[in-house]
Amino acid sequence: MLEFVLRVVGVLVAFLVAPLVVGQAEHKVMAHMQSRLGPMYAGGFHGWAQLVADGVKFVQKESVTPAAADKHVFEWAPVVAILPYMAALAAIPIAPGIVGADLDAGLFFVLAVMSIGVLGSLMAGWASGNKYSLLGGLRVAAQLMSYELPFVLSAASVAVAAGTLSFTGIVTEWSPWWLLWQLPGLVVFFIAGLAELQRPPFDMPVADSEVIFGPYTEYTGLRFALFLLAEYAGIVVLAALTTVLFLGGWTGPGPDSIGWIWALLKIAIVSLVVIWVRVAFPRLRADQLQKLAWQGLVPVALIQLALTGIGVVVFF
């Protein structure tokens, strides 16, 4: 019982802290990449408490429900958007034994619950009673249908190579030459993951010049903050998945006792790449977004899966 409580508390703390760290890093990294200072006063040293100040601001703001909205769906949408990422984080190991729940079918579970998170955006767009929110929600649906397939196929390639759906088993079977063998799958997985999270340059659902802020236009206060927290939590989950599936997880020089350090370092590096992509690439048009998915990522993912299957049969 005590072990269960400790695992739950550990997952909750990680879920509350890691997205805030990524959010603060995004503010500062983007500021430096764009040659500007950004907030520098909150908390003193480089404005480290700015994100905390923003959180306090959101809590103080009134959460307004539009008169034309479907009240219950509108209010539950932020919760549906954020909770699946907490469930996913609970199943991804940082090191042997450092995991909320070590599932035999962990990969299947995480991919399934991550898909549920997008329903929060769909609910928000449909329930807001706003035509721009509805258009943003429809864009979310179109983007999800396009990028879910390459996302799952590239992850399946790793599962086939390792012969297991368990994250612990995948890391155990991983070897450095997988960085070359599974490299196309890594690229597809990462790009499709960005699109799943609606991160730039795949942020068509929230294109401010076209649909104001997409599904989230009518949200204020703490509900709006939950959508932002869900985005940063999604970055953490995507980085952790990329680390465990393609980068060897806690594998690294030195004893296994410091493996968690290597895992956290890899997650941090992948998160920084996510931030860099936001600054470096412009938003894709709708036709470009769909073309990249169906004519680019899906064929590469299928070829990668086929080559992995052939490699497993012939060489193993």
Protein Blocks (a to p, Z undefined) as FASTA:
>chain_A
ZZmmmmmmmmmmmmmmmmmmmmmmmmmmmmmmnopnbjakgopjoolmmmmmmmmmmmmp
ccdddfkbcfklmmmmmmmmmmmmmmmmmmpcfbghiafbacfklmmmmmmmmmmmmmmm
mmmmmmnopaklmmmmmmmmmmmmmmmmmmmmmmmmmmmmnopabfklmmmmpcfklmmm
mmmmmmmmmmmmmmmnopafklmmmomklnonajmlmpghjllmmmmmmmmmmmmmmmmm
mmmmmnopjacedjfklmmmmmmmmmmmmmmmmmmmmmmpccddfklmmmmmmmmmmmmm
mmmmmmmmmmmmmmZZ
